[in-house]
Every structure is written in C-alpha cells, then in structure tokens.
Amino acid sequence: MDRKDSVFGRFAKIVSQVCGSPWAFACAAGAVVLWAICGPFFGFSETWQLVINTSTTIITFLMVFIIQHTQNKDSAAVQIKLDELIRANRHAHNALLDLEEMEEHEIEKIRAYYEGLAAEAQAALRKGVKDANKPDVEHSLHDLICTGGKKKH
C-alpha cells in the first residue's frame, strides 16, 4: 500500500468517526442556529445566505469523498469475510465468491432461485418441518443461470 493512501485512509477513518458522532451533529446544528441568529444583524442579506450555502456545499462536497472511501473499504472487508465463509463451507457454491462481478441478469436469476428456496423453507416451517434444507451441492450455478432459476430434479 502506498504511504499516501495509508495516510489518507487513516485520515478518512478519523474524519468519518468524528463526523458521525453526536457531538459533530450538535456542532453542525449549533452552527446553523448561530447562522440563523445572525440573520437580523446582517439584514438577512444575500451575503448572509451565501455564507451558509457556500459552507454547507463545500463541507458536503469534501465529505462525499471521505464517506465513499470509508464505505468502499468497509464493503471490501465485508465482501472478503463473506467470501471466506463461502469458501470454508463445503456445502456452499464457490461460484458465488465473485458474484458481484456477474452480469445483472445472472445475479437476478440466482436471487430468484434463492427466493424460491426461502419460500419453500417458509412453507415447510408453516407445516412444522424443521428448517434444515440446504441447496443441492450438485446443482450447478451455470445450469441455474441458463435455466432461469428452475431447479433440476
């Protein structure tokens, strides 16, 4: 990892934590209240309005990048953890490891298949059957994608 990325990463993490705190919200709300109180002293002028508009625009613009960086890092970490759980489970489909790289229509077919499994499991629960059904390991995701989510028997 490049040293600059490391410094930015640490900076982004600290800023995200601080800006997500109740104290940061209180400070921001206080600044807006202070700005509103100053309105009569500045005759509610265009300059008075420009101060809050410019300030909030700049802060929002910069925070988008900080938040996006933090979200990307967190998302990648969660994805790696999920991938490890799939990889470690002998009943799981390893083809799901890189699911986010599949085409949207392929993902939709897989989602529909799993929704079907969920519906079957919920129906079985209503009938008093224990929820221990697992997807058939032999079921090919390729077949799933090609058949539009229909299970092979």
Wavefront OBJ file of the C-alpha trace (Angstrom):
o trace
v 0.000 0.000 0.000
v 1.270 3.431 -0.918
v 2.173 5.641 2.049
v -0.137 8.436 0.806
v -3.078 6.009 0.646
v -2.294 4.890 4.170
v -2.263 8.472 5.448
v -5.493 9.279 3.593
v -7.069 6.063 4.838
v -6.288 6.918 8.443
v -7.465 10.484 7.916
v -10.729 9.309 6.292
v -11.388 6.867 9.114
v -10.873 9.511 11.807
v -12.970 12.117 9.976
v -15.767 9.580 9.380
v -15.811 8.602 13.039
v -15.740 12.182 14.274
v -18.330 13.449 11.773
v -20.629 10.534 12.558
v -20.695 11.340 16.255
v -23.498 13.052 18.175
v -21.062 15.851 19.017
v -20.479 16.583 15.330
v -24.224 16.734 14.737
v -24.625 19.064 17.719
v -21.847 21.317 16.404
v -23.403 21.422 12.925
v -26.857 22.156 14.349
v -25.311 24.823 16.588
v -23.621 26.436 13.589
v -26.954 26.586 11.753
v -28.668 28.097 14.811
v -25.843 30.652 15.177
v -26.134 31.478 11.485
v -29.910 31.951 11.833
v -29.475 34.166 14.902
v -27.046 36.358 12.941
v -29.647 36.885 10.196
v -31.246 40.017 11.685
v -27.811 41.595 12.283
v -26.964 41.175 8.603
v -30.434 42.139 7.398
v -30.974 38.625 6.021
v -28.788 39.753 3.123
v -27.641 37.713 0.164
v -24.151 37.593 1.700
v -25.609 36.125 4.904
v -27.364 33.426 2.852
v -24.273 32.853 0.735
v -22.233 32.052 3.857
v -24.366 29.056 4.823
v -24.864 27.897 1.234
v -21.174 28.005 0.407
v -20.100 26.471 3.716
v -22.509 23.546 3.529
v -21.752 22.932 -0.153
v -18.002 22.754 0.441
v -18.354 20.542 3.512
v -20.784 18.218 1.697
v -18.530 18.031 -1.359
v -15.497 17.030 0.713
v -17.438 14.622 2.925
v -18.688 12.690 -0.110
v -15.126 11.558 -0.823
v -14.368 10.742 2.805
v -17.569 8.735 3.227
v -17.140 6.965 -0.126
v -13.593 5.925 0.778
v -14.703 4.584 4.144
v -17.695 2.766 2.614
v -15.532 1.205 -0.108
v -13.062 -0.081 2.466
v -15.814 -1.437 4.735
v -17.629 -3.036 1.788
v -14.444 -4.731 0.592
v -13.760 -6.073 4.091
v -17.298 -7.458 4.448
v -17.084 -8.998 0.963
v -13.814 -10.737 1.853
v -15.343 -12.085 5.071
v -18.371 -13.407 3.173
v -16.111 -14.944 0.535
v -14.166 -16.732 3.251
v -17.361 -18.114 4.774
v -18.465 -19.411 1.378
v -15.042 -20.866 0.670
v -14.859 -22.573 4.056
v -18.320 -24.178 3.819
v -18.191 -27.411 1.829
v -21.918 -27.119 1.051
v -21.620 -23.613 -0.393
v -21.196 -22.839 -4.078
v -17.708 -21.411 -4.659
v -19.028 -19.827 -7.856
v -20.766 -17.314 -5.593
v -17.407 -15.987 -4.384
v -17.243 -13.346 -7.108
v -20.972 -12.822 -7.521
v -20.683 -9.036 -7.636
v -18.737 -9.352 -10.896
v -21.550 -11.236 -12.685
v -23.951 -9.591 -15.081
v -27.091 -8.155 -13.521
v -29.413 -10.629 -15.285
v -27.315 -13.541 -13.959
v -27.499 -12.185 -10.424
v -31.273 -11.756 -10.800
v -31.674 -15.421 -11.772
v -29.633 -16.534 -8.760
v -31.606 -14.215 -6.474
v -34.867 -15.650 -7.804
v -33.606 -19.172 -7.149
v -32.749 -18.329 -3.535
v -36.086 -16.568 -3.078
v -37.695 -19.814 -4.203
v -35.665 -21.750 -1.641
v -36.751 -19.293 1.039
v -40.406 -19.623 0.052
v -40.140 -23.428 0.189
v -38.479 -23.279 3.602
v -41.103 -20.891 4.958
v -43.911 -23.098 3.648
v -42.249 -26.131 5.274
v -41.945 -24.250 8.577
v -45.666 -23.486 8.482
v -46.251 -27.233 8.130
v -43.991 -27.956 11.108
v -40.993 -29.234 9.132
v -37.603 -28.222 10.540
v -35.619 -25.679 8.550
v -32.587 -27.779 7.667
v -32.842 -27.765 3.875
v -29.700 -26.756 2.045
v -29.292 -26.122 -1.665
v -28.293 -29.226 -3.581
v -24.482 -29.117 -3.839
v -24.652 -30.846 -7.225
v -26.895 -28.064 -8.526
v -24.759 -26.125 -10.979
v -24.922 -22.340 -10.907
v -24.284 -22.466 -14.632
v -27.451 -24.548 -15.038
v -29.240 -22.174 -12.683
v -28.303 -19.180 -14.812
v -29.091 -20.960 -18.077
v -32.439 -22.377 -16.929
v -33.682 -19.166 -15.366
v -33.751 -20.427 -11.796
v -35.627 -23.711 -12.354
v -34.331 -26.489 -10.139
v -33.253 -29.721 -11.791
v -34.686 -32.925 -10.340
l 1 2 3 4 5 6 7 8 9 10 11 12 13 14 15 16 17 18 19 20 21 22 23 24 25 26 27 28 29 30 31 32 33 34 35 36 37 38 39 40 41 42 43 44 45 46 47 48 49 50 51 52 53 54 55 56 57 58 59 60 61 62 63 64 65 66 67 68 69 70 71 72 73 74 75 76 77 78 79 80 81 82 83 84 85 86 87 88 89 90 91 92 93 94 95 96 97 98 99 100 101 102 103 104 105 106 107 108 109 110 111 112 113 114 115 116 117 118 119 120 121 122 123 124 125 126 127 128 129 130 131 132 133 134 135 136 137 138 139 140 141 142 143 144 145 146 147 148 149 150 151 152 153
